[in-house]
Structures are given as structure tokens and as C-alpha cells.
Amino acid sequence: MDTQTPGAGKAVLDANIPPNQGTNRSAETAAPAAEKVRVLVADDSRVIRKAISKILSNEFDLVEVGDGEAAWEQLLKDGSVEVLVSDIEMPKLDGYSLICRIRAADLERVRNIPIIVITGADDELTRERAFACGATDFIIKPIDGVQLLARTRAHAKLDQTTRKLEETSTALEEQTAVDPLTQLHSRRYFMQRGVQDIAYAKRHNSDVSVIRIDIDNFRTLYKKHGDQVSDQILVWLAKILVASSRTEDTVARTGGGEFAILAPSSGRMEAAVLCERARAAVNAQPFQHESVTIPLTISLGLATLGRDPGETVEELTALAEQRMTLAKAAGGNRLGVSYQEEAPKPEEAIIEQPDLETALKMLGANDGGKLVPFLPDLVTRCLPLLEFCNRKLDLGLGFAIESLKEKIADMR
């Protein structure tokens, strides 16, 4: 709630407040200052916004809004915003929902913006949920002016560096078919190959799936460990993705920490099995480089021709990316299959290999979607029972069982 109690602003700050020599602008009248980085501040309290302005306005061009919905609209229309400072408790759209919406945005500049969360809730659950939704940094009230200024500077600089790297990477991708670091295919080759595979699938009425993969929290890892370790992480993941894929699959690096797989002759279930195989392989053991050990996870998104809306490789890739982004916003380390489904709660864990009894209970609870990666193994475990019933009850299922065995073998 907004509060204007006399003296309330004094408790928000410590003594380390840089002098206020600039002027902030409202969302309605904002015009970017050419020499300053633009920062969007979202908080329903004018006292807090004024306190943040005293800290940042001398160095940054500030845009202030009073709720999460207004912050979202401002990000969509203002491409110059490079950092978001947001409260959690806000009307219309709270901080958690705002962060999740940003991390699932279609626009890359919006999706990748650094988000500094400022809240008075000093509890571990709030912190964990904010980070699970996709927050970049976290500051507790009362605000330390020096700390907020330093972190805003750092994230603004990182965002500028990242944007330049993405522009350079995009330019390089247009010139080569191979990523020089990972030796995977480039985005350019991936899109060209996708056109061919989709055309073939349409002619022969066969399947093709597109998978998008991101390293969870890669921006934070890059900031903490620098170029050398980050490059080795990319090479490490590239090898895992190749080992998890089939010979006929096209594995590509499409951006900084972004990868994609084109899986011809793969329907929804086969592609989901591939995704789970890759996710589990990354999760099985931490990345190690010299004295550095880092547990890593990936988020994946999946789209299948004929099963999902989209007739071109561009449309299927965009849909897979939306689903992957939702998976990241929901906590990461998971596969996003349906963009229309509500994102799982951040604290919801990825299920492990279920036994038959657990699988039946999940089906009874209309929760069968989570079983997709494990279906080939579950069917294999049911085969001895089917064969026994066929012999004892003379069901005449011999040919069907043998055919089922062949299909399961091909999936594996």
C-alpha cells in the first residue's frame, strides 16, 4: 500500500545515499536521457520510489510505475529499459507474476532483462520463490543505498555486454554453418535443415519435433565465473546433447547459452524421451573444470509438427522457446510441453522414475502428462505380464506383443 507517513522514508535508507542531482520521470512523460542507462522502478509506495530515486537518479534515467501491470506495459513499449527494480507486493500484478511473465515474453530484450527484487519480506521462501520465477538479484528493506547503486551498475553493465554479444553472435551465425566454440551446427544451418526436414515430413506424413534448450541461470553463471568457465560449460553441455541424441538429429547452438535439437521422425513421446534423457544426463553429475565444480540444470521446450500449431521451422522453434521459457520461470530443470498449461509451482520437484502402482495412481488423478518421458520403460515392465496373460488366457496377442517389442526397441 502507498504510505506517506512523515519520516517514513528515513527508515528506508542508511546513511550511504548518493546526492540527488538528477530528476526522475513518470512513465507517461519519460524520454530517455542519451547519456544515462534507463532503469524501470515498479513499487506501489511513493515513499519507496522516492527513496530509490535519491539513490539512483544521479546516475540513471528512472521511469517509475506503481504496479506490476504498468511495469509490464512499459517494458513492452520502451526498448531502452535495461534494468528493472521491482517490489513483490503490488496491486493488479504482483512481483512474482510480473517476473514470470517477463521470463516467458516473446521479445528477447524483455525476456532477458535483469530484475532486482526489493522487498521487506526477509524470509527464505520469498527469496527462493523470487529466484525460481527468474529474479536476477534480491535486496531486503531497509535499502542500503551503496548496495543498490553498485548492483544496479553491475546489472546494467552486464545487460549492455550481453546485448552486444548477442548482436555479434547473430552476425556470426549468418556467416557460418558451424559454431566455432562447441563445433555444433549454427542457428543458420539449423533453420535451413529445419525447412528440409519439415518439407520431407509433410510429403511422407511423418513426424518431426523441435526442442529448445537453455542452461538455467546462465547469465548468473557468466557473471560469477567469467568467459573461460562459461565457454567450457557450453562445450560440456554440447557433448551431452550430442550423446543424448540420435545420428539423424540436428543439434545446434543457437545463442549464448541456448541450444536446439531438430528431431525428424520423432512424435511427441519420442521427443519427450529424448528431452528427459538430456535433462537427466545434465543433472546426473556437476560440471567440473580445474578446481571449479558447478551443479547445472537445463530447461527444455518441445513442439511437434501436426500436434502443435505451426507449419514452419520458425513457428515451431518460437513455440518450443515459449514453452522452454515457461519451464525456466517455473523453476527450471524441467520440460515444457504445452504452453497453454499453467506453469508448475516453483517448489514442485521433477518426478523420478515411477513404479507401475504410482503410474496408475497418477493416471487416475489426471496427471498422466508427467509420465510421458517414462512411458517406454513402463511399457517394457508390463510386457512379461502381457505375455503371461496371453499364454494363460489364449488372447491371441502374440503378433501384437512382438510388434510392441520392436517399437519399444526403436524408441530406445
Summary of the structure (lengths in Angstrom):
residues: 412
radius of gyration: 24.6
end to end distance: 56.2
largest distance: 89.0
contacts: 1309
relative contact order: 0.08
helix: 50%
strand: 17%
